[in-house]
């Protein structure tokens, strides 16, 4: 099996470019004899001294160095000691006319020689020894190449693992964000659709149960109110679709002039009836019709609907809600204040830190999902604005939406 491997390696060596051998000897006749014996099989370099051999090693790639031991100026062992430091992978052999066992052991221990050959050498025997040394050299090089290939494969595998891990982290984050979108969707449905649909349901009950007691003007009035609620619900659905698109990246915030008086009037139309049911004094101070702030109209409506809806939800019967515009330098403030139950500082801190407050129950056991104000804060910032909350338990709440002036 070993003979088969060596034969295979030797066959490979014969097909590849010649190996390069450096022979160092202080006798020129030996250099000539060595070159003539082996130049057909290897690329042979010769040097008359250890110093000359080192100069050749600085310029040429050598696979095997063979040196005489007894040389003036630098012995063979001294030469190989330097070679070990500069070319540790190079195969090393010694030719000597002396079979000194102490020298041989010193050469093996200090220089790691592959073999020593006694002079005068036999060409056939020396060639076999050289071929075996070069076969070992090739095995070492192949092993190094294999190790390097395995290291590269391992690095590549680690990189792929890191890439897959990064992809999983991204996918996990996307899943978290999708769940947050779902939660926000439920919140918007709760705030923006439940209230007008409840008002519409009350109107329809009145129309059905008391139609015989109403004159035609009253029926027309109630029917027009019902139609207005349906119209508002359709508008809310359009806004909800726009927000959903914004969460998927298919929608961009559209910054443009917003007519504030028009938005305030729409809010009064949506919430007046339900506020009347709780006997809440709902007052709106509309600004001059020429006033405009800069923002996304749909997002601004959504924010204000959430704020007014919350105010109604957390204000007791007979309480007050006030919506007004206040100028403030380069910004315009839309302020929703109420005389409701208020919030403690811990809840306000959660809002300011971007966290989700726990769900609260309204004064008539109205339910929410605890995300409304967080959404308002997020939507305000999308419009280069801000949301400021002032509140005390039992003392009501004041929430200010700041948007840039047009």
N, C-alpha and C positions, 0 to 999 in steps of 0.2 A: 504493500500500500504506500509506504514511504517512498520506495523506488519509483512507483508510478507518479507520485506527486512531483518528485524532483525531475523526472523525465518530462512531465507536462510543463514544468517551469522552464526547463532548458529549451524545450520547443518554442515556448513563448519568447524566451530571450533571443533565440535565433531569428525570429520574425521581427523583433523590434530593433530600433537603432542600437548600435554597438555601445556596450558599457565602456566607461572611461576609467582607465587604471593609471595610477602614478607609481612608478618604480624609482626609489631613491637608493643610490649606491655610490660610494666614493671611488669605485673602480670603473673606468669608462668601458673597459672590455665587457664587464658584466652587463652594463646598460645596453651595449650593442647586441649582445647575445639574447638578452630578454626581449628587446624590441623585435629582432628577427624571428624569434620563436612564436610570438603571440600577436603581432600586428594584424594578422589575417582575421583574428577572432575578436579583438578588442581595439578600442582607440587608446593607444599607449602614449603616456607622457613619461619623460625621464628627467631626473635631477641628480647632479653630482654631489649635492650636500643637503643637509636638513634645511638650511636657510633658503636655498634655491627652491626646494620643495614647497616651503611655506609661501613663497612668492607665486608659484604656480597655482596653489590652492586659493589664493586671493582672486585669481582671474578666471579659473576654470572650475566647472562642476565635475567633481571626481567622485566615483562610486566606491572604489577600492584603492587603498594605499598599501604598497608593499615596500618595506624598508630594510636595509642592512642594519645590523646592530653596531658593529665596530666602525665608527666614522669619526674623523677628527672634527673638533668644534662642537658637534652636537651628535650624540648617540641616537640610535634608532628609537630607544625607549623615550628619550627626552623629546624627540620629534613627535612621537605618538601622544605624549602627554599634552602637548600643545594642540594637536589635532582633536583630541577628545573634547577640549574646551570649545573649539571653534566649529567643529564638524562632528557632533556626537553620533550622528546616524551613519557615518561613513564606516565601511568595513575596513579592518586593520589586520595586517599580517607582517611577520618578521622573518627575514632570511638571516641565518647566522651559521658560521662555520664551527661554532662551539656549542656543545650540548650541555651547557651549564644549567643545572636544575634550578639554582637560586635565581639566575637571570630570567629563566622562563617563567617562574612563579611571579617574579616582580613585574614582568611584562604583562602577565594575565591580570594581576591584581590592580596595577596602576593604569594600564592602558586598555584593558578589556579586549585584547587581541583575539581574533577569530582562530588563528592558527600560526604556528611557527614552522619554518621549513629549513632543513639542514642543507648547507652547501656541500658539494655541488648538487644542484637539483636535477631531477628527471623531468623533462618537458611534459611528458604525458601525465605523470603523477601531479605535477604542479598545476597543469590545466584543470584536472579534475578538482583539485582543491580550490582553485580560483572559481570555477563554475559553481561549486557548492557554496562558496562564500557569497557569490553574486545572487544565487538562488535565495539564500537567507536574506540578503539585502532586499530582494524583490518582495519576499514574503512580508518583511517589515514594512516596506512602503505600501503594499496592498492593504495590510492591516491598518496602517495610519489612514489611508484613503477611505477604508470602510468605516473606521471610527468617525472620521470627519463627516462622511456621508450620513452616518447614524445621528451624529450631533445636529447636522443641518435638518435631518428629518424630524428630530425631536423638537428643535426650535420651531420648525414649520408647524408641527402638531400643537405645540404650546401656543403659537400665534393663532392657530385655528380655534383652539379651545377658548382663548381670550376673546377672539372675534365672536364666537358663538355665545360666550357668556355676556359680552356687551350687547349682542342682539337680544338675548333673553331679558337683560335688564331693561332695554328699550321697550321690548314687547310688554314686559310687566308694567312699566310706567305708562305705556299706552292703555293697558287694561285698567289701571288705576284711574287714569284720566277719563276713560270711557264710563267707568262707574260714577265718577264725579259728574260727568255730563248727564248721566241718567238721573242722579239725585237732583241736579239743578233743574232738569226737565220737570221732574215731579213738583219741585218747588214753584216753578213758574205756573204750572197747571193749577196748583193750589191757590196761588195769589191772584193770577190774572183771569182765570176762567171760573173759578168757583163762585166768586162774589157776584159778577154780573149774571151768571146762570141762576144763582139763588134769587136775585132780584127779579129776573124774568119769571121764575117759577111762582113767586108771590103774585106778580101781576096776572099771570094766566089763571091762577087759582081764583083771584078776584073776578076776573072776566067770566069764568065758568060758573062760580057759585052765586054771583050777584048780578048777572047780566039782566035779569028781569027787573031789577030795582034801579037800573041805570038808564038815563036818557041817552039819546043818540050822541050828544056832545061828549058825555062822559065815556061812552064806549069808544068813540073816535080817539079821545085823549089817551085812554089806556092802551088802545091798539097802537097808537103812534109811539108811546113809550116802549111797548113790547118790541116794536120794529126797531127802535133805536138801540135797545139792548142787543138784539140779534146782530145789528150792524156793528156794534162795538165788539161783540164776541168774534165776528169774522175778522175784524181788524186785529184783535188779540191773537188770533190764529196766524195771521200773516206775520205779526211780530215774532211769534214763537218760532215760525219757520225760519225767519231771518236769523234769529239767535242760534238755532240749531245748526244752520249753515256756517255761522261764525265759529262754532266749536269744532267743526270738521275741516276748517281751513278753506272752505269754499265761499266764504263771505268776508268782506273787508269793511271796517268801520268807515262810514261815509260822513265826513265832516263837512257841514254846510250850515247856513243860517237857519235857526229854528225860531218860529213865531211862538213866543211864550204865552201870549194871551189865548191863542187858539188851543194850545195844549191844556191850559188851566180850565178852559171852558169844557173841554172834552172830559176832563177828570170830574168836574161837577156833574155832568150828565150821567157819568157811569156810577158815581158813588152817592149822589144826593138821596136817592130813594132808600138805599140800605142804611144810610146814616139817619134818615128820618125814622126808620123802624126802631132805632135805638135811642131816638130823641136826642141825638147829638147835634149841637150847633156847629154846622160845617160852613165855615166862612172862607171865601177866596178873594184875595185882593189882586185882581188882574192888572198888570202894568199897561202902559201905553201900547197900543197896537203896533207901533213902529219899532218896538224893542225886539231885538233878536240876539240870541246867544249862538255860539258856534259849537256844534256837536252832531251826533247821530240822532235824528229825530225818533227813530224807533226805540233805540236804547234809552233815550231820555224819557219817553213815555213809559217804558217798562219800569224804570227806576221809580218814577213818581207814583205809578199805580201801586207798586209794592209798598211804598212809604205810606200812602194814604190808606191802603188796605190794612196795613199793620196798625195805623193810628185808630181806625175804626174798631179793629179787633180788640185792642187793649185799652179802649176808653169806655168807661162806665156810662150807663144811661144818664142823660142829662149833662154829659161832659161837653168839651169844646175841642174842635180841630180847626187849625188855622193854616192856610197855605198862602204864602206871599213871596213876592220878589224883592230882593234887596241888592242894590249896586254895591260893589266893593272893589275899587281900583280897576284893574284889567279884567276882573272876573265879575260874573253875576251870580248871586246866591238865590236858589230856590229853597225856601225854608218851610218844612212841614213840622208844626208843633201841635202837641195835644196835652190834655189834662189827665192822661191815663195813668196806668199802674207804674210806668217807668221801668228802668233796668238798674241793676247794681253794677258796681265798677268791674267786677270779675267778667260779666258778660261783655261789657264794652271793651275790656282788654282783649278778650278772645276775638272780637270783631277786628280790632286794630292790628292784631297779629295774623290775620288771615285764617283763623280757625273757625270751626262750625259750632255756634252756641247750641245748647240743648233746646229741644222743642218746648215752646211755652203754650199754655192754654189761654184763650181769650176770655173776656169777661162774661161771654155767653157760651163758654166751653167750645169756642171755635178752635179748630185744630190746624196746625201747620207742620212743616217738615224741618224747621230750624235753619233754613238756608237763605231766606229772603234778603236780609240785610247784607250778608256776605256777597250775594249776587249783585246787589246795588253798588257795593263798594268796588267790585271787579268791573262792572260796566261803566262806572264813573271814571275809573282810571284808564279804560280803553279809549275814552274821549278826551284824554289829557286833563281830566278834572279830578275832583276828590269828593269824599263823603265824610262829613264830620258829625259825630254823635255826642249829644249832651243829654244826660238823663240822671234822675235820682228816683229811687224807689218811693212810690206814693206821690211823687211830685210831677209826673209827666215826662215827656220826651221831646227833644228838639233835634231834628236831623236836617243838615244843610248840604245840599248838592251844589257844588261850585263848578261852573263851566266858563270857558273863556268868552269874553264879549265878542260880538261880530266886528 
